[in-house]
Amino acid sequence: MASFEVLMPVPGMPEIADRLERRVKLHKLWEAADREERLAAIAPNVRAIVSTWVSAPVDATLMSRLPKLEIVASFGVGYDHIDAAWAGQHGVVVTHTPGVLDEDVADIAIALTLAATRRLPQAERYLREGRWPSGAYRLTASLRGRTMGILGLGRIGAAIARRAEAFGLKIAYHGRHKQDGVAYPYYETPIALAEACDILVIAAPGGPATRHIVDSRVLAALGADGVLVNIARGSLVDERALIAALRDGVILAAGLDVYEKEPNAPTELIALDNAVLLPHVGSATRHTRAAMANLVVDNLLSWVDGKGPLTPTPETPWRR
Ligand code: NAP
């Protein structure tokens, strides 16, 4: 079906374009000398967008330029860079890649918990800098006897909880709803959860509803022995408040995979010794990224074949 035209605004994993080009007419916008001119030329015939990068928004301005748009297939489970509400209201399906990345992202949440609490990168730097012969590395905080509070006990949050239980941590959670069949204590607000736990792990979606859900009051409630871990989206944390809390000892440490303005992390955060910082690598293994790429293409080709989307977002107009 070479006549089905698909817009790919920025590059993604090569296998996405390779598989799609066998079935559809793919417009690789990043290859155009003049993006604006190319977009204007192809806009009347584009029926799908492949979204591969959270820093390249698929907003109402872009989608409204494409009168034949039917589907946006996104790489990743979080789709706060896509205006899914607008898409839903205008009959456009948005698909994402839930489920296939949970375990790798949960691994990184636990890695950040251990690294921030036990100061693993700092201890490693101590050895590399040749400082060990002049004295043992300092004692650190421990996971023993601690409670992990999970803000957003969804697919990834539950995978984090399973791992944390194996470390002997107690689990508590907050979400908009208390979940049936979940025995972990539920807290109705982020502040109540922060007061009840020692390690606060953020695993809820980004977007306007959760913007700065972890602010200076939540950080104060977490307390001076508290550790914040964020593997969700930078927008959930008031980064200015976090920098102040880390600097002033309001909390003990933070382990972060995500930031408000990616691909940049604030220099003030980079300068802090009690922050462990990763460059958004939660799902970044060959295994999981291949599974995500396949699910993006499978969603799009299922649509092209008239079988509907495989993993639509809740805002989608699609009904099975
Ligand atoms: P999910 O299964 O939909 O779980 C999201 C959880 O957040 C649910 O338990 C939900 O519970 C809760 N939640 C939703 N809105 C909320 C709100 N306004 N306030 C409080 N809690 C709220 O999603 P998932 O697949 O686990 O993914 C979670 C997020 O992780 C994604 O959206 C993505 O941004 C991020 N992520 C990051 C990486 C990375 O590389 N670092 C990789 C993958 C995903 P209720 O419905 O009860 O509120």
Residues whose N, C-alpha, C, O or C-beta is under 5 A from the ligand:
A	BS01	NAP	V77 G78 V105 G152 L153 G154 R155 I156 G157 H174 G175 R176 H177 A203 A204 P205 G206 A209 T210 I231 A232 R233 D257 H280 V281 G282 S283
